[in-house]
Amino acid sequence: MPIIRPYSLFASILLFSLSTSVSADINQSLMINDDIEADIVTIGNPARTGVIWLACHQGNATVEFNTARKLTDSGYQFYFPDMLSAHFLAPTPSNIDQVPSAEVIQVIQHIIAQSKAERIYLIGAARAAVPVLKALADPALKNSDKLKAALLITPRINKKTPEPGSEPEYIDEAGSSIHTLRVLEGERTPNRWGLPHLKNVLARSGSPVQTDIIPGVRGFFYLRADKTPQELSMTDQLDQLIHFNLQKLGDI
């Protein structure tokens, strides 16, 4: 029987431990004030491209988290701030825009300062596009060299329910960004017809804005409980959709 020397065994255990923890999610907390503590989950190793994803849902088994894990081998590191739990809000699409924008900005600034990435993108889908746009309107983030652009997936940024036949009224911060924006809308939602108007509003302060259609899906398709076969398929391909559109943002 071969003799296993103690230092060899220790080295083997250490190497195994490193190999199994390299891809593990990293959890940290940021104290925003005496009452609010935000958890931040980091997925992936340090990379040239960092992505801060403001998600309507939170948890290890969410579509967003699983999509991020698929993309870690493609040169991304993802950050998921849990702004909902910090305020004891249920993880539903309608709650994310209730988080104070000052807190979102503070968390984004913290991630940017700590990240080793050369460039950082923001992602917001559905109502999570609201805190993204509010953050981009802040002067401190406008002057950030590392923050490059934002991807908005089927954004819902209306200030109120639009009247039939009238143009939608968006939140005040829409059109206050100078960062590059790329907006994706589902082919099977009436909102697709409002993309030209939305593009004009978002570009008012100088942001380069691109729009595109996601074929065969409704708005915020991957968050739906009643997904159609096409929406299930596109949800499975969400990592490819994210990667393709982040590449597009990098090309602008």
Rosetta blueprint (number, residue, H / E / L):
1 M L
2 P L
3 I L
4 I L
5 R L
6 P H
7 Y H
8 S H
9 L H
10 F H
11 A H
12 S H
13 I H
14 L H
15 L H
16 F H
17 S H
18 L H
19 S H
20 T H
21 S H
22 V L
23 S L
24 A L
25 D L
26 I E
27 N E
28 Q E
29 S E
30 L E
31 M E
32 I L
33 N L
34 D L
35 D L
36 I L
37 E E
38 A E
39 D E
40 I E
41 V E
42 T E
43 I E
44 G L
45 N L
46 P L
47 A L
48 R L
49 T E
50 G E
51 V E
52 I E
53 W E
54 L E
55 A L
56 C L
57 H L
58 Q L
59 G L
60 N L
61 A L
62 T L
63 V H
64 E H
65 F H
66 N H
67 T H
68 A H
69 R H
70 K H
71 L H
72 T H
73 D H
74 S H
75 G L
76 Y E
77 Q E
78 F E
79 Y E
80 F E
81 P E
82 D E
83 M H
84 L H
85 S H
86 A H
87 H L
88 F L
89 L L
90 A L
91 P L
92 T L
93 P L
94 S L
95 N L
96 I H
97 D H
98 Q H
99 V L
100 P L
101 S H
102 A H
103 E H
104 V H
105 I H
106 Q H
107 V H
108 I H
109 Q H
110 H H
111 I H
112 I H
113 A H
114 Q H
115 S L
116 K L
117 A L
118 E L
119 R E
120 I E
121 Y E
122 L E
123 I E
124 G E
125 A E
126 A H
127 R H
128 A H
129 A H
130 V H
131 P H
132 V H
133 L H
134 K H
135 A H
136 L H
137 A L
138 D L
139 P H
140 A H
141 L H
142 K H
143 N L
144 S L
145 D L
146 K L
147 L E
148 K E
149 A E
150 A E
151 L E
152 L E
153 I E
154 T L
155 P L
156 R L
157 I L
158 N E
159 K L
160 K L
161 T L
162 P L
163 E L
164 P L
165 G L
166 S L
167 E L
168 P L
169 E L
170 Y E
171 I L
172 D L
173 E L
174 A L
175 G L
176 S L
177 S L
178 I L
179 H L
180 T E
181 L E
182 R E
183 V E
184 L E
185 E E
186 G E
187 E L
188 R L
189 T L
190 P H
191 N H
192 R H
193 W H
194 G H
195 L H
196 P H
197 H H
198 L H
199 K H
200 N H
201 V H
202 L H
203 A L
204 R L
205 S L
206 G L
207 S L
208 P L
209 V E
210 Q E
211 T E
212 D E
213 I E
214 I E
215 P L
216 G L
217 V L
218 R L
219 G L
220 F L
221 F H
222 Y H
223 L H
224 R L
225 A L
226 D L
227 K L
228 T L
229 P H
230 Q H
231 E H
232 L H
233 S H
234 M H
235 T H
236 D H
237 Q L
238 L H
239 D H
240 Q H
241 L H
242 I H
243 H H
244 F H
245 N H
246 L H
247 Q H
248 K H
249 L H
250 G H
251 D H
252 I L
